Amino acid sequence: MIRKITVLYKMIPKAHSSCLLALLLSVSSYTISSPLGTSLTPTGANANGSSDGKIPAWISSKEEADKRQQTLEQDVPLFTINGSNYKEHQQHLTQGQIALFEQYPSTFEMPIYQSKRLHRIPEWLKEATIKNDTDAKLIDDGNGITNVWPGIPFPTPDTALEVLWNHLIAWRSISAKGTFVEATIHPEQPFYVIKTNVEIAMPYYQPDRAAVTDNIILTYYLTRILSPSRIAGGATLVHDSMNPKMGQRQSWIYNVSQRRVRRLPFLGYDTPNMNSDDIRVVDEVNLFNGSPDRYNWELKGKKNVYIPYNSKVLAQSTKDFESLLTPHHLKTEPTRYELHRVWELEATIKQDQHHIYTQRKLYLDEDSWIALIAEQYDHTDSLWRVSISHSQYMPELPGVMKVADVFHDLHSKSYFVQSLIEDNGRWIEFSNTLPDKSHFNPVGLRRHTTR
């Protein structure tokens, strides 16, 4: 790639550099052969399987991937990891998973299935990703990006922040609508379920846009509470900036009892999420979101981990959401784990910064770049919370999307869960066009709500 060849050019002796410079000037930056789509998948993952065959090669055919997705519910586990045998498998487990086995030895289990690598992206996104591999750059000490096309920004990353930005801008559709339910489960206490309509739009992934060299809106996020009746009609609107230091996140809320829209103070970092009884904070949406500037980030490399994947049965089980909510964790039978390669990131709080988590670890699926496991540590450097994002390949996107996020608090033995559910025969509605900007205007926030 041109970006990496240019670095090489700067390193070689001046007496020999003219030959390489002539070569660079004689070709277009986009005609150089790219490993993307050959030895690497179009998103930058290793296309080959593992040498022992436990991790398969990436399935390049959409028809074959779609066919395998349709039969996932017919699969049976290879084996199940539980409190009695987890030590035999700990080389492929994270510290958070081990902590769940140790905390709930008689109930927490992980059914392990044959791995299937089904993730893919649209053709236009592949082309943009190839361009980004030569053009995209970090700015503001890694807290923003520039010169990016509508694709994965750093498909062949060199640094922790490049890997993190691939997660922050992971492909999740141009726009989508769905219904989610959420609940907080405390030991031996009753719980109630909140049902919410969610709309997401990502101007970043507008296919025909030019490379962005300034700041743009990364994501519009609009939620409307449908039930319970005492809070139904409330709504929240968020505008997320692609470069947080150039444009801070903006948030508004419609309070149904006051019947007015008001601007919220900055909503980010460790601001508690009230619906979760403070088990989850704002920057744990998608397991991590927002500016990375409060932490020093370290890239630990890749490892093979049993991660939640191809969770089609779990998604179907949310039709009866409350039956999933067993004490301490979700019912384990519908869950599915597979062995995949993941990128491991470690974040340590900077000396001049504050956050309730002094250390964090993220495990990102190499195919989709989505974080599927996160671990958060308290001020005594003890593991405090473990977050698990169950995902599924959705052919109509196409791509991998989360179907349930579960946030475990090891101190209180409680958990908060958000799940996508079927609503009137639909799971999620994807669109290849962006809604008009006025749809996400705070002036019209009240108009979107119903009592």
N, C-alpha and C positions, 0 to 999 in steps of 0.2 A: 504494500500500500504506500501511496505517495507520502503520507504523513511520516511513516516509519523510515522510508528510504531517505527522506529529507534529513532526519536526525542522523542517519548513517553518513550522509554526505558531509555534514558538519564535523563529524568525528574523524574522517580520514585525512591523511596528510595532504597539504595543498598541492603538492607536486602531482598527485594522482587524482585530484578531485575533478579536473576538467573533463575527464572521460565520463564520469558519472553524471556531471552536470549536463553534458551534451545529451546523454540518454534521457535524463529527466525532461529536458526541453523538447525532445523529439516526439514525445507521446502525450496524449491527453491523460489527465489524472483518472479518467473513468474507463480508459481502455486497458489499463493494467489488469492482468488476470487476478481476480480476487478469489480467495478460498471460500468465500460465502457462497453457499449453494453446492459446493463440491466436498472438500474435506470438512468444512464447517456447514452447519445448516444456515438458512437465510438469516437467522437471528444471531448467529455466532457461536452456537453450541457445537461440541464435537459430534459429528454426524455418525461416527462409528460407535459400536457397542463396546462393552468392556471385554477384556481378554477372557474372563471366565464365563461370559455369556449371560450373566445375571442382569446386566443393563443392555438392552437391545440397541440395534442401530435405529436411527431416526427413520420414520416412515415418510418417504418423500411424496408418495401418491396421495392426493386428497381423497380419491375414491376409496383407497384401501383404509385410510385413517377413519373416514366416515363409517365404513362398513364395520370396523372393529369397535367404534364407539357405540354402534347400535346394539352390540351383543354383550356389553360390559356386565349387565345384570345376570348373565348366564355363567359368569366366571365363579370359581370357588377358590378360597384361600389356599395358598401353598402351605402355610402354617400360621400360627398365632403366637405373638409375643405377649407374655403376661408377667405378673409379679414373681412367678416361680422360675422363669427361664430367661429373663431379660439380660442377665449378665453374660449369657452365651452369645448375645447379639449386640453387645454394647459398642463394638467397633463401628456399627452403622447407626448408632443412636446419638442424639444430642444430649447435653446435660439436662435440658428441660424435659425431654422425654423420660430420661432415667429418673428425674425427680418425681414425675407423675406416677411411675411404677412404684417408687418407694413410698410415696404419700398414700396411694390407693392400691395396695398390693393385691387385694382380693377382687377388685372390680375393674380397674383400668386395663384394657387390652388393645393391641394393635393387630388386626388381621392383615397379613402380608400376602399380596397378590403378585402374579407375574407382571412385570413392568411393561408398559406400552407408551411409546413416545409419539403422541398424535398431534402435538401442537404445530400450528402453521399460521402464516400471515398472508394477506392479500398481495397480489403481484406488484401493485404500485408501491406498497410498503417495502417490499424487497428491494426495489430499485432505489428508493430513498435511503434505505439502510446502507447500501453500497456507497452512496455518495457521502453519508455521514462518516463512514469509516475513514475517509480521507479529509473531510472538511470540519467536522464538529470539534469544538474546543471548550474546555472549562474556562470560566472567568470568575472573578471575585473570590479568589482562593478556593475555587471548587464549589462555591455556593450558587453558581448559575452556569448556564451554557449559552453558546452563541454559534452562529453559522450552521444551523441545523435544519435539515429537511424533515418531512413528516415520516420518520422512521425511527428505529432503535438508534439512539445517539452514538453509542460506543460498542459496536458488535465484537470488536477484538480489544477489550480494555487492558490497560496497563496499570491502573491505580484503583484504589478502593472507591474513590469518589466517582470514577467513571462507571464502575459496577453499580454503585448506588443510584446514579442517575438513570441507568437502564431500568431499574425497578421503578423509580419515581415516574418515568414516562413509558412504562410497559404498555403494550398494545391492549386496550380494553374496549375498543370500539370508537367510532366517530361520535355517535350518540346512542343512548340506550335508556329504556324505561323498565322498571320492574317493581315488584312488591316484596318488601322485606318484613320479617318479624324479628323481634328481639326480646330478650328477657334476662334478668339477673337471678341466679339461683344461689341462695344461701342455705347452709345446712339447717335442716329441720324448720324451715320457714316457708310460708306460702309465697307464691310469685304470681305476677301478672304479665301478660304478653302485650307488647306494643306493636301495632301494624302500621307500616309506613310505605307510602309511594315514593319512589326515588327516581329522579331523572339526572343523567350525567351527560355532558357534552364536552368533547375535547377539541377545541379549535387547533391545537397542535397537529392533529391528524387530519386536517383538511387536505385531501390528496393533491389538489392543484396549486397549493400555495408555494411561494418561492422560499429560499432559505431565509431563516429568521436571524437577523443580526442585532435586533433590539429586543425589547421585552414584549411578550404577548400574554393573553389569558391562556393558561394551560388547561384549566378545567372549570366548567360551570357545574355546580352541584346544588340541586333543588330537592328538598324533602317536604312531604306533606303527611301529617299524622292522620291516619284513618280511624284508629281505635287505640285505647278505650274511649268511651264517649266523653269522659271528663276532660280529656286533653285533645280530642279530635278537632281538626281545623287549624291547629298550629302549623307553622311552616318555617323553614330555614333556607336561606340562600347564601351560597359561598362562591366567590370569584377567587380562583387560585392563580397566582402569577407564575410564569415559567422561570423567572429570575427573582426570587424573593427579596433580594436587597434592592432591586430596581423598583419593584412594586409589591408592597406588602399585601398579604391576604386580606380580603374585605368580606364581611359577613353581616347579614341582616336577619332579623327574626320577626315573624308575625305572631303576636300574642292574641289569641282568640278572645280571651276575657276582656282585654283592653281594646280590642278591635283596631289596633294600629301597628304599623311597621316601625321598628326602630333599629338603628345601626348598633351593632355590637362592638365593644372594645376588641382589640386584637384577639383572635381565636387561634391559638396554636401552642406548640410545645407541650408543656404539662398542664394546660388548662383541663380540669376534670370534665369528663362526659357525664352529665347528671343522670341520664337514662341508665347508665351502667352502675349506679351507686358508687361512682368514682373508681371502679375497677379498671376502667380504660381511660386514657387521656387522649387529647385531640390528635397528637402526632402519632397515634397508633392506628389510625384508619389505614387500611391496607398493610398493617403491621408496622409501617413507618411511612410518614409523609411530611411534607413541608421542608423548611430549610435545614440542612445538615450542620449549620454553623456552630452549634454549641458543643460539638464533639470532635475529637481527633479520630479519624477512621483508618483502620488497618485492614488490608486485604490478606486473609489467612490462606487463600488458595481454594482449590476444589477438594471435595471429599464425597464419598458415597454414603448417602443417608436414606433411611426409610422415611419418605415424606408422604403426606396426604395427597392423593392423586387419583384422577379418573373417578371422582366421587359421584357417579351417576345414581347409584342406589341411595346414597345419603340425600341427594337432592330430591329424589322421589319421596323419601320418607318424611320430608318437611310438610307434606300434605296433612300429616297428623303431628304437627310441631311439638305439642305439649308432651307427647309420648316419648320424644327424644330427650327430654330434659330430666334425666335421672340425677340423683344427688352427686355432686362433685364434678361430673363430666357428662358429656353426651353419652347416650346409649352407644355402646361400641360396635354392636353387630353390623349396622349399616355402613360403618366407616371403612375406608380402604386405604392401605399404605403400600407404596411400591419403592423399590430401590432405584434411586436416580442420582446423578451427579449434581451437586449444588455448589454454588459459590458461598463461601463463609466470610462474613464481614464482622469486625469487632469495633465497637465505638466506645471511647473513654471520654468522660466529661472533661472539658478544658478547665484549667485552673481558675480562670476569670469568669466562668459561666456557672449557671445553676439549672438543675433539672432534678426531678424526684428520682430519676434513674441515673446512677453514676456510671453504669456500664450497660451496653446492649450488644446482643449478638443477633445477626440476621442470617438466614439460610435461604438462598435464592435458587429456584429451579433454573438450570442452565438453558433449558429450551425457551421458556417464556420470560425469564428475568423477574418473575413475580416472587416476592418473599412469601414462603409458606410456613416457616417457623421463626419465631422471635423469642428471645429470652431477655428479661430485664432484671437488673440487679439494684439493690437498695444501697444506702449510704454506709452500710457495714460490709459491702461487697458480697452480700449473700444473695443467692437467687431468690427473687421475689415473685415474678410473674412469668408465665409461659403462654405464648399465643400461638395458635394453630389455625391456618387458613386452608380449608378443604376446597379443592379446585376440581374443575371438570372441563374437558374439551367440548366446545360448542361449535358444531359444523357450520351453523348459520352465521357465525361471526366472520370468518372462522378464527378460532384461537382458544386459549385457555382462560377461563374466568373463575373467580371464586364463587362458591355456592354457600359457604358458611364460614364465619370467623368465630373462634372460641378463645376467650381471654381468661386464663386461669390465675387466680390469686392464691399462692401457696400458703400465705400467712393466715388468711381468713377461711381457706378451704371453700371458697366461693368461685363462681365463674359467670361471665357475661357472654351471651351468644347472639349473633346476628346471622340470619339465614334468609336466602332467597326462597320464595315459595311460589307454587303454582297459584295463579289468580285468574278465575274465569277461563280456564283452559290454556293459559299462557304462562311461560316461565319468565322470559325476558324478551323485550322487543328491541331489536337492533335497527339502526337506520344508517344509511351511507351518506346522509346529508345532515348538515348542522341546522338546528332550529334558528330562527331569527334572533338576533341579540336581544330584541325587546322581550322575548320570552323569559329572559333571565335578568330583567330589569327590576330592581327593588321596588320601584313605584307600583309595579303590577303584582307584587307578591301576594297581597290580600286577594286579588282576583283569582289566584290559583287555588284558593282554599275553599273548603266546604265545612259547614258545621256538622 
